């Protein structure tokens, strides 16, 4: 079950996706921000942050 930490991580991932696509859309095609920074941000969001938000679980179990 998703708890507060999971939802925060997924929210950060969605925010990173928004920032990455915004950087990708700025300026001309040879803009260094759209060529280097945006793909790095998008890769981190898609490969690291969102999967962590989905798969992360607390080791504590309430009984």
N, CA, C and O atoms as a MOPAC input file, in Angstrom:
PM7 MOZYME 1SCF
protein

 N      0.84500 1    -1.18200 1     0.00000 1
 C      0.00000 1     0.00000 1     0.00000 1
 C      0.88900 1     1.24300 1     0.00000 1
 O      1.92000 1     1.28800 1     0.67100 1
 N      0.47900 1     2.22400 1    -0.74600 1
 C      1.25300 1     3.45900 1    -0.82600 1
 C      0.99800 1     4.31800 1     0.40700 1
 O     -0.14700 1     4.57900 1     0.77600 1
 N      2.07700 1     4.74800 1     1.03100 1
 C      1.93600 1     5.63600 1     2.18300 1
 C      2.39500 1     7.03600 1     1.80300 1
 O      2.59800 1     7.33500 1     0.62600 1
 N      2.55500 1     7.88300 1     2.79900 1
 C      2.88000 1     9.29100 1     2.54200 1
 C      4.24000 1     9.45300 1     1.85500 1
 O      4.38500 1    10.28600 1     0.96000 1
 N      5.23600 1     8.66300 1     2.26900 1
 C      6.56800 1     8.75300 1     1.66000 1
 C      6.52400 1     8.36700 1     0.17900 1
 O      7.17900 1     8.99300 1    -0.65500 1
 N      5.75200 1     7.33900 1    -0.13200 1
 C      5.62600 1     6.92400 1    -1.52400 1
 C      4.99200 1     8.02200 1    -2.36400 1
 O      5.46600 1     8.31600 1    -3.46200 1
 N      3.93500 1     8.62400 1    -1.86400 1
 C      3.25200 1     9.66700 1    -2.61300 1
 C      4.13100 1    10.90100 1    -2.79700 1
 O      4.06900 1    11.56300 1    -3.83300 1
 N      4.94300 1    11.20700 1    -1.79700 1
 C      5.87300 1    12.33500 1    -1.92600 1
 C      6.91300 1    12.03400 1    -2.99900 1
 O      7.22000 1    12.90200 1    -3.81700 1
 N      7.46300 1    10.81300 1    -3.01000 1
 C      8.44800 1    10.44100 1    -4.03700 1
 C      7.84200 1    10.46500 1    -5.44300 1
 O      8.48300 1    10.91900 1    -6.39100 1
 N      6.61900 1     9.98000 1    -5.57300 1
 C      5.96300 1    10.01700 1    -6.88100 1
 C      5.68700 1    11.46200 1    -7.29300 1
 O      5.83400 1    11.81300 1    -8.46400 1
 N      5.28700 1    12.30400 1    -6.33000 1
 C      5.07100 1    13.71900 1    -6.62500 1
 C      6.34300 1    14.41700 1    -7.06100 1
 O      6.31500 1    15.23500 1    -7.98100 1
 N      7.46500 1    14.10600 1    -6.41100 1
 C      8.75400 1    14.67300 1    -6.81400 1
 C      9.12600 1    14.18900 1    -8.21300 1
 O      9.66700 1    14.94900 1    -9.01600 1
 N      8.83400 1    12.92900 1    -8.49700 1
 C      9.10400 1    12.39800 1    -9.83200 1
 C      8.29200 1    13.10100 1   -10.90500 1
 O      8.80900 1    13.40100 1   -11.98100 1
 N      7.02400 1    13.36600 1   -10.62000 1
 C      6.18300 1    14.07800 1   -11.58900 1
 C      6.66400 1    15.51000 1   -11.75600 1
 O      6.64600 1    16.04300 1   -12.86600 1
 N      7.09400 1    16.13900 1   -10.66800 1
 C      7.65400 1    17.49300 1   -10.75800 1
 C      8.92500 1    17.50000 1   -11.59900 1
 O      9.12400 1    18.40700 1   -12.40700 1
 N      9.79000 1    16.49800 1   -11.42000 1
 C     10.99900 1    16.38900 1   -12.23400 1
 C     10.66300 1    16.16300 1   -13.70200 1
 O     11.33800 1    16.69800 1   -14.58200 1
 N      9.62700 1    15.37700 1   -13.97200 1
 C      9.20500 1    15.18700 1   -15.36300 1
 C      8.76000 1    16.51100 1   -15.97400 1
 O      9.11700 1    16.82900 1   -17.10800 1
 N      7.98400 1    17.27500 1   -15.22500 1
 C      7.52400 1    18.56800 1   -15.72100 1
 C      8.70100 1    19.49600 1   -15.99900 1
 O      8.74300 1    20.15400 1   -17.03900 1
 N      9.66000 1    19.54900 1   -15.07000 1
 C     10.83700 1    20.40300 1   -15.24800 1
 C     11.67200 1    19.92000 1   -16.43600 1
 O     12.16700 1    20.73300 1   -17.21600 1
 N     11.83000 1    18.60000 1   -16.57600 1
 C     12.61100 1    18.05500 1   -17.68700 1
 C     11.99500 1    18.35700 1   -19.03900 1
 O     12.69900 1    18.74500 1   -19.97100 1
 N     10.68300 1    18.18400 1   -19.15400 1
 C     10.04200 1    18.48800 1   -20.42800 1
 C     10.01500 1    19.98400 1   -20.69600 1
 O     10.06200 1    20.40300 1   -21.85200 1
 N      9.94000 1    20.79100 1   -19.65100 1
 C     10.00400 1    22.23900 1   -19.82100 1
 C     11.38900 1    22.65400 1   -20.32900 1
 O     11.49800 1    23.49600 1   -21.22000 1
 N     12.44000 1    22.06400 1   -19.76400 1
 C     13.79900 1    22.34200 1   -20.24600 1
 C     13.99000 1    21.84800 1   -21.67100 1
 O     14.69800 1    22.47700 1   -22.45800 1
 N     13.36500 1    20.73100 1   -22.00500 1
 C     13.49200 1    20.17500 1   -23.34500 1
 C     12.83000 1    21.06900 1   -24.38400 1
 O     13.26600 1    21.11600 1   -25.53400 1
 N     11.79200 1    21.76900 1   -23.98900 1
 C     11.03900 1    22.58900 1   -24.93600 1
 C     11.58800 1    24.00300 1   -25.08900 1
 O     11.13700 1    24.73200 1   -25.97200 1
 N     12.53400 1    24.41000 1   -24.27000 1
 C     13.02200 1    25.78700 1   -24.32000 1
 C     14.06400 1    25.97700 1   -25.40500 1
 O     14.87300 1    25.09300 1   -25.68700 1
 N     14.02000 1    27.13400 1   -25.99200 1
 C     15.06800 1    27.57700 1   -26.90200 1
 C     15.17000 1    26.78600 1   -28.18700 1
 O     14.33300 1    25.93400 1   -28.48700 1
 N     16.22500 1    27.09000 1   -28.94600 1
 C     16.44900 1    26.38900 1   -30.21000 1
 C     16.91700 1    24.95500 1   -29.97700 1
 O     17.17500 1    24.54800 1   -28.84400 1
 N     17.02000 1    24.20800 1   -31.05400 1
 C     17.38000 1    22.79000 1   -30.94800 1
 C     18.82000 1    22.58400 1   -30.48300 1
 O     19.14000 1    21.52200 1   -29.95000 1
 N     19.69600 1    23.57600 1   -30.67300 1
 C     21.08900 1    23.41800 1   -30.25700 1
 C     21.36200 1    24.01800 1   -28.88200 1
 O     22.51700 1    24.26300 1   -28.53200 1
 N     20.32100 1    24.25400 1   -28.11000 1
 C     20.45000 1    24.78600 1   -26.76400 1
 C     21.07300 1    23.71900 1   -25.85000 1
 O     20.58700 1    22.58900 1   -25.81700 1
 N     22.13600 1    24.05500 1   -25.11000 1
 C     22.75900 1    23.03800 1   -24.24200 1
 C     21.83700 1    22.54400 1   -23.13800 1
 O     21.97800 1    21.41100 1   -22.67800 1
 N     20.90000 1    23.37200 1   -22.71000 1
 C     19.96800 1    22.91500 1   -21.67900 1
 C     19.07100 1    21.81400 1   -22.22800 1
 O     18.82800 1    20.81400 1   -21.55200 1
 N     18.58000 1    21.99300 1   -23.44200 1
 C     17.69200 1    20.98900 1   -24.00900 1
 C     18.44200 1    19.75100 1   -24.50200 1
 O     17.84300 1    18.68900 1   -24.67100 1
 N     19.74400 1    19.88400 1   -24.73100 1
 C     20.51600 1    18.74500 1   -25.21200 1
 C     21.15200 1    17.91500 1   -24.10900 1
 O     21.35200 1    16.71400 1   -24.28800 1
 N     21.47500 1    18.52500 1   -22.97000 1
 C     22.17600 1    17.76200 1   -21.94100 1
 C     21.43100 1    17.70700 1   -20.61200 1
 O     21.32500 1    16.63600 1   -20.01400 1
 N     20.91900 1    18.82600 1   -20.14500 1
 C     20.29700 1    18.86000 1   -18.82000 1
 C     18.94800 1    18.15200 1   -18.82400 1
 O     18.67200 1    17.35700 1   -17.92500 1
 N     18.11200 1    18.41800 1   -19.80300 1
 C     16.77300 1    17.84000 1   -19.85600 1
 C     16.79100 1    16.30600 1   -19.92000 1
 O     16.04200 1    15.67200 1   -19.17700 1
 N     17.60900 1    15.68900 1   -20.77000 1
 C     17.62300 1    14.21600 1   -20.76200 1
 C     18.10300 1    13.61700 1   -19.44300 1
 O     17.63200 1    12.55400 1   -19.04000 1
 N     19.03200 1    14.28700 1   -18.77000 1
 C     19.50000 1    13.78700 1   -17.47300 1
 C     18.38000 1    13.85500 1   -16.44800 1
 O     18.16900 1    12.89800 1   -15.70300 1
 N     17.65900 1    14.97300 1   -16.39600 1
 C     16.54900 1    15.12300 1   -15.45900 1
 C     15.45700 1    14.09400 1   -15.75300 1
 O     14.92200 1    13.47700 1   -14.83200 1
 N     15.12800 1    13.91000 1   -17.01600 1
 C     14.08500 1    12.95500 1   -17.38300 1
 C     14.49800 1    11.52200 1   -17.06600 1
 O     13.67100 1    10.72700 1   -16.61900 1
 N     15.75600 1    11.18600 1   -17.28800 1
 C     16.23200 1     9.84000 1   -16.97000 1
 C     16.17500 1     9.58400 1   -15.47300 1
 O     15.75300 1     8.51200 1   -15.04000 1
 N     16.59900 1    10.56300 1   -14.67900 1
 C     16.53100 1    10.41000 1   -13.22200 1
 C     15.09400 1    10.23900 1   -12.76500 1
 O     14.81500 1     9.42000 1   -11.88900 1
 N     14.17700 1    11.00400 1   -13.34900 1
 C     12.77500 1    10.90700 1   -12.95400 1
 C     12.19000 1     9.55200 1   -13.32400 1
 O     11.54200 1     8.90800 1   -12.49900 1
 N     12.41800 1     9.11200 1   -14.57300 1
 C     11.81600 1     7.86700 1   -15.04400 1
 C     12.46600 1     6.61100 1   -14.46500 1
 O     11.77800 1     5.62600 1   -14.19700 1
 N     13.78100 1     6.64000 1   -14.27100 1
 C     14.49800 1     5.42000 1   -13.89600 1
 C     14.71900 1     5.30100 1   -12.38800 1
 O     14.80400 1     4.18800 1   -11.86900 1
 N     14.81500 1     6.42600 1   -11.67900 1
 C     15.15500 1     6.37300 1   -10.26400 1
 C     13.98300 1     6.77500 1    -9.36900 1
 O     13.54300 1     5.97800 1    -8.54100 1
 N     13.47900 1     7.98200 1    -9.52200 1
 C     12.55700 1     8.55200 1    -8.53200 1
 C     11.18400 1     7.87900 1    -8.55900 1
 O     10.68200 1     7.46700 1    -7.51300 1
 N     10.57500 1     7.76300 1    -9.73000 1
 C      9.23300 1     7.17200 1    -9.79800 1
 C      9.24700 1     5.68700 1    -9.41500 1
 O      8.37200 1     5.26400 1    -8.66000 1
 N     10.20100 1     4.87400 1    -9.89800 1
 C     10.23300 1     3.48500 1    -9.41100 1
 C     10.48100 1     3.37300 1    -7.90700 1
 O      9.92700 1     2.48700 1    -7.25600 1
 N     11.30600 1     4.25800 1    -7.34900 1
 C     11.48400 1     4.25000 1    -5.89600 1
 C     10.17200 1     4.56100 1    -5.18300 1
 O      9.85700 1     3.95500 1    -4.15900 1
 N      9.42000 1     5.49400 1    -5.72000 1
 C      8.13400 1     5.82700 1    -5.12000 1
 C      7.15400 1     4.67700 1    -5.17500 1
 O      6.32200 1     4.52500 1    -4.28200 1
 N      7.24300 1     3.87100 1    -6.20700 1
 C      6.32800 1     2.73200 1    -6.33600 1
 C      6.80400 1     1.55200 1    -5.49900 1
 O      5.99200 1     0.89600 1    -4.84600 1
 N      8.09200 1     1.27300 1    -5.50600 1
 C      8.61400 1     0.06200 1    -4.88300 1
 C      9.05000 1     0.22500 1    -3.43400 1
 O      9.16200 1    -0.77000 1    -2.71800 1
 N      9.29800 1     1.44500 1    -2.98300 1
 C      9.80700 1     1.67200 1    -1.63600 1
 C      8.75100 1     1.29700 1    -0.59800 1
 O      7.58900 1     1.68700 1    -0.71100 1
 N      9.16300 1     0.54600 1     0.39900 1
 C      8.24400 1     0.20700 1     1.49200 1
 C      9.00100 1     0.27700 1     2.81200 1
 O     10.19000 1    -0.03200 1     2.88100 1
 N      8.29500 1     0.68700 1     3.84900 1
 C      8.90700 1     0.73700 1     5.17300 1
 C      9.10200 1    -0.67800 1     5.69200 1
 O      8.27600 1    -1.56200 1     5.46300 1
 N     10.19800 1    -0.87300 1     6.38500 1
 C     10.47200 1    -2.18300 1     6.95300 1
 C      9.68300 1    -2.42000 1     8.24800 1
 O      9.52900 1    -3.55700 1     8.69300 1
 N      9.18700 1    -1.33200 1     8.84000 1
 C      8.39900 1    -1.45800 1    10.05500 1
 C      7.01000 1    -1.98000 1     9.70300 1
 O      6.37400 1    -1.51400 1     8.75800 1
 N      6.56300 1    -2.94300 1    10.47200 1
 C      5.21000 1    -3.45000 1    10.27300 1
 C      4.46000 1    -3.31400 1    11.58400 1
 O      4.90900 1    -3.79800 1    12.62300 1
 N      3.33000 1    -2.66000 1    11.52900 1
 C      2.51700 1    -2.49500 1    12.72400 1
 C      1.72000 1    -3.78100 1    12.96100 1
 O      1.15000 1    -4.36500 1    12.03900 1
 N      1.70500 1    -4.19500 1    14.22200 1
 C      0.96900 1    -5.41600 1    14.56800 1
 C     -0.22300 1    -5.09000 1    15.41200 1
 O     -0.96700 1    -5.98900 1    15.80300 1

